[in-house]
Amino acid sequence: MKPVKVALIGAGLRGINYLEYAIHQPHELQVVAVAEPVAERRRAFQVRHGIPEDMCFESADALLASPKLADAVLICTQDRQHYEPTMQALAAGYHVLLEKPMSPDPGECIRMAEQAERANRVLSICHVLRYTPFFSTIKELLDRGAIGRLMSIQHNENVGYWHQAHSFVRGNWRRKDESSPMILAKSCHDLDILAWLADSECVRVSSFGSLTHFTAAEAPAGAPLRCLDGCPVADGCLYYAPRQYLTDNTDWPTSAISDDPSYEARYRALQDGPYGRCVYHCDNDVVDHQVVNMEFANAVTVAFTMSAFTRDVSRTLKLMGTKGEIRGAMEKNEIEIVHFGSGKVETISFGGVDGHVGHGGGDMRLVKDFLRLVRADGKGDSLTSAQRSVQSHLIAFASEQSRVDGQVVSLEQFARQQ
Ligand SMILES: NC(=O)c1ccc[n+]([C@@H]2O[C@H](COP(=O)([O-])OP(=O)(O)OC[C@H]3O[C@@H](n4cnc5c(N)ncnc54)[C@H](O)[C@@H]3O)[C@@H](O)[C@H]2O)c1
């Protein structure tokens, strides 16, 4: 088997994570080019994958202006930088693996899916949860009627208080105008999984939520703009930045604050960079808690809650059917099936994989499946095709519209307006 040749656009945290696959399975995947404007990241990635100098580019535009140099590209830039490179790459004949969210603009999501169809290329979206043993087992159980006919789903996305502060208060996804609304940036995974499990068209949504805690109005008296500026409440504050970022552990999320992991570089990042700011004095505007109610064409109803205010970073859900219940906790990587008739309770545990690391094993399985599709030149079904992802992205956009306007939104009407 010849390895699939890929180029990476955006050698940030996600891109380098996926392409570790090539280090472990070099007979399946070879990284032949990279586009990354930050010189140290480009260089580190070049060295890791042994990429020749003339295959290292400073931007997506420069890479895509070259004659076709790989079978596929991975597009792992930030949310608002997905559309242009995806359209160009598909037109140039590349298969594309694109990070979620596809785009913060529903029209762009639709156009990318159409372009992939026209160009007859694979466009897969990184909805990694569909590839986890945890969710794929729940899907199999539903498909074989383990709890009769599915009626309701209750699903919680437990963001984790410190994770909210890191990514959605201080970090890259804190502002709608710079990335996307929380329901898209964080919860498009959940809406995608819920639509997959409900196995039907979403008909209507309603949503409520707001940014309530991480605001100046909630700041403790005397809290300065930056934690290092002599904060008088440092000892009792859950979000005191040095306690999070200046420990011996330099893994994520600390790795996100500085390319240089030394103590001095991290200290400087807290003095000058976004991650040293007081969480009550940032320029964030995305919500810290939100609920979405969904009605599907097959009468399944879903209640979804996203909340920052949880200890665990995890997903917990209960699926209610006519003959039983399935309960799952992703951080425990465990599923419980309750059978009404016999009263029996079965437990399925997925040992070995932490429910949180690498999205419960989903990251690497997603890459493997993308390689399968590229090898078949696009023939075969993708669990996370752009077509499918457009549907779940539209649920996220419609939910945000409902939250902002205070109205129930019909998906059919919403899709027609795009
Ligand atoms: N699938 C998931 O579960 C998941 C999880 C987290 C983030 N994401 C998404 O992944 C994407 C990337 O997130 P990240 O945390 O890796 O971000 P990041 O900021 O670490 O990486 C993005 C990289 O793109 C580079 N870049 C900027 N402009 C470029 C250009 N013109 N050409 C090439 N590269 C360019 C940046 O320098 C940076 O290194 C985002 O859209 C994010 O929402 C997905």
The ligand as an SDF file (V2000), in Angstrom:
LIG
                    3D

 44 48  0  0  0  0  0  0  0  0999 V2000
  -12.2290   18.9540   16.0900 N   0  0  0  0  0  0  0  0  0  0  0  0
  -12.1270   19.4510   17.3030 C   0  0  0  0  0  0  0  0  0  0  0  0
  -12.5600   18.8290   18.2520 O   0  0  0  0  0  0  0  0  0  0  0  0
  -11.4610   20.7840   17.5350 C   0  0  0  0  0  0  0  0  0  0  0  0
  -10.9380   21.1090   18.7940 C   0  0  0  0  0  0  0  0  0  0  0  0
  -10.3260   22.3560   18.9620 C   0  0  0  0  0  0  0  0  0  0  0  0
  -10.2740   23.2420   17.8900 C   0  0  0  0  0  0  0  0  0  0  0  0
  -10.8340   22.9120   16.7030 N   0  0  0  0  0  0  0  0  0  0  0  0
  -10.7990   23.8260   15.5380 C   0  0  0  0  0  0  0  0  0  0  0  0
   -9.5470   23.6210   14.8850 O   0  0  0  0  0  0  0  0  0  0  0  0
   -9.1200   24.8310   14.2390 C   0  0  0  0  0  0  0  0  0  0  0  0
   -7.6820   25.1240   14.6520 C   0  0  0  0  0  0  0  0  0  0  0  0
   -7.5960   25.2270   16.0650 O   0  0  0  0  0  0  0  0  0  0  0  0
   -6.1580   25.2130   16.8070 P   0  0  0  0  0  0  0  0  0  0  0  0
   -6.4290   25.1430   18.2600 O   0  0  0  0  0  0  0  0  0  0  0  0
   -5.2690   24.2130   16.1710 O   0  0  0  0  0  0  0  0  0  0  0  0
   -5.6480   26.6860   16.4330 O   0  0  0  0  0  0  0  0  0  0  0  0
   -4.1670   27.2430   16.3550 P   0  0  0  0  0  0  0  0  0  0  0  0
   -4.2840   28.7150   16.4300 O   0  0  0  0  0  0  0  0  0  0  0  0
   -3.3050   26.5070   17.3240 O   0  0  0  0  0  0  0  0  0  0  0  0
   -3.7150   26.8070   14.8750 O   0  0  0  0  0  0  0  0  0  0  0  0
   -4.0460   27.5040   13.6980 C   0  0  0  0  0  0  0  0  0  0  0  0
   -2.7670   27.7140   12.9110 C   0  0  0  0  0  0  0  0  0  0  0  0
   -3.0740   28.2960   11.6440 O   0  0  0  0  0  0  0  0  0  0  0  0
   -1.9970   29.1570   11.3040 C   0  0  0  0  0  0  0  0  0  0  0  0
   -2.3660   30.0780   10.2210 N   0  0  0  0  0  0  0  0  0  0  0  0
   -2.8980   31.3340   10.3340 C   0  0  0  0  0  0  0  0  0  0  0  0
   -3.0530   31.8660    9.1030 N   0  0  0  0  0  0  0  0  0  0  0  0
   -2.6380   30.9300    8.2030 C   0  0  0  0  0  0  0  0  0  0  0  0
   -2.5380   30.9130    6.7750 C   0  0  0  0  0  0  0  0  0  0  0  0
   -2.9260   31.9540    6.0230 N   0  0  0  0  0  0  0  0  0  0  0  0
   -2.0470   29.7940    6.1780 N   0  0  0  0  0  0  0  0  0  0  0  0
   -1.6590   28.7200    6.9200 C   0  0  0  0  0  0  0  0  0  0  0  0
   -1.7170   28.7090    8.2790 N   0  0  0  0  0  0  0  0  0  0  0  0
   -2.2130   29.8000    8.9050 C   0  0  0  0  0  0  0  0  0  0  0  0
   -1.7020   29.8430   12.6360 C   0  0  0  0  0  0  0  0  0  0  0  0
   -0.4430   30.4840   12.6580 O   0  0  0  0  0  0  0  0  0  0  0  0
   -1.7790   28.6690   13.5980 C   0  0  0  0  0  0  0  0  0  0  0  0
   -0.5370   28.0460   13.8100 O   0  0  0  0  0  0  0  0  0  0  0  0
  -10.1290   25.8920   14.6500 C   0  0  0  0  0  0  0  0  0  0  0  0
  -11.0570   26.0760   13.6190 O   0  0  0  0  0  0  0  0  0  0  0  0
  -10.8110   25.3030   15.8710 C   0  0  0  0  0  0  0  0  0  0  0  0
  -12.1210   25.7720   16.0840 O   0  0  0  0  0  0  0  0  0  0  0  0
  -11.4080   21.7090   16.5110 C   0  0  0  0  0  0  0  0  0  0  0  0
  1  2  1  0
  2  3  2  0
  2  4  1  0
  4  5  1  0
  4 44  2  0
  5  6  2  0
  6  7  1  0
  7  8  2  0
  8  9  1  0
  8 44  1  0
  9 10  1  0
  9 42  1  0
 10 11  1  0
 11 12  1  0
 11 40  1  0
 12 13  1  0
 13 14  1  0
 14 15  2  0
 14 16  1  0
 14 17  1  0
 17 18  1  0
 18 19  2  0
 18 20  1  0
 18 21  1  0
 21 22  1  0
 22 23  1  0
 23 24  1  0
 23 38  1  0
 24 25  1  0
 25 26  1  0
 25 36  1  0
 26 27  1  0
 26 35  1  0
 27 28  2  0
 28 29  1  0
 29 30  1  0
 29 35  2  0
 30 31  1  0
 30 32  2  0
 32 33  1  0
 33 34  2  0
 34 35  1  0
 36 37  1  0
 36 38  1  0
 38 39  1  0
 40 41  1  0
 40 42  1  0
 42 43  1  0
M  CHG  2   8   1  16  -1
M  END
$$$$
